[in-house]
């Protein structure tokens, strides 16, 4: 009896939570977690857009490096191919024939459009080739050719600039219409909201208005190439698989239809905006992501020149210019590579850089060109029996020549084979069993 009573007492003392307790606890947790969920949505939306922008910028850098080596841009890759296809990510170039972009019916034929420009002035508008970013030809990894939504980045390039023989900086055939005003039905719709994929913060571009007016564009002509993500909605994009057509057709009622109807309309005009609005914005929907440099597209293989701090005297001795550098600190401040090429208009004029000195990035450790290319006395060892051991401060550094020995070798068979790893001050070889 005593044991039974004790057992019943213990069981009665083991009380749990009621359903009301659980409901209240979940309500409190939900209230506390709601702001965190919202912040997570904002972080996720902005991080995906930033990752896509970074990949497009990396692709742009790779294309510029490709140009340095090949004196032309790569052809696009076939967007219909998938990871299981051998030519997935390879530029469509007829290497065994013309050596130019393959415009046959089975290659770039369906992806060749006509520019609105006659950049070379020979009559007839120029071709523009569209397709997938050729990541293999650019030595990029497959995922670097995709946006954050696992769609292939679109690459469009002026046809004349894929051929070394016809490459010229003014021959870009692509036209960009940029920074247009987006109007939305209500003020709320026209408010920046990253959680709703609307990351526009420029109130002059994102405003409220009942009826979208005619768009006002700032056209940019003669653009060399475009790298484009079709955004979260994926309208006009090819998914990362073998597919013969885009995953989602163009929404012809949306603003960004301009970037996915090029083939259907046979045009090489693209639409760019710093704003990205949500799909709830109807006809003003725009979520595409471009590569841009200070909101200005490059019409040379590199970034445009940007005036520096001396705006009034740009071009004068006190004016600063930057290449790929928005804040130049010298008369010409370059971030990246400088290339001096042959002048295509004067084959006798070699590409040359003229300078009295070449210095490091901080303006120190300068070298005179004549120290290498000239006949400077300081670049010779002036005493008999000496030899050069290095160069510093625009002078050679010389040492006495070590007297030669009759012969010296490292031990071999029958013992372990030894290798020469250096020489002592007396000229004797230093031997070791391990080959360095």
Buried (B, 14 or more C-beta within 10 A) or exposed (E): EEEEEEEEEEEEEEEEEEEEEEEEEEEEEEEEEEEEEEEEBBEEBBEBBEEBBEBBBBBBEBBBBBBEEEBBBBBBBBBBBBEEEEEBBBBBBBEEEEEBBBBEEEBBEBBBBBBBBEBBEEEEBBBBBBBBBBBBBBEBEEEBBBBBBEBBBBBBBBBBBBBEEBBEBEBBBBBBBBBBBBBBBEEEBBBBBBBBBBBBEBEEBBEEBEEBEEBEBEEBBBBBBBBBBBBBBBBBBBBBEBBEEBBBEBBEEBBBBBBBBBBEEEBBBBBBBBBBBBBEBBBBBBBBBBBBBEEBBBBEBBBBBBBBEBEEEBEEEEBBBBBBBBEBEEBBBBBBEEEEEEEEEEEEEEEEEEEEEEEEEEEEEEBBEEBEEEEBEEBEBEEEEBEEEEBEEBBBEBEEEEEEEEEEEBEEEEEEEBBBBEEEEEEEBEBEEEEE
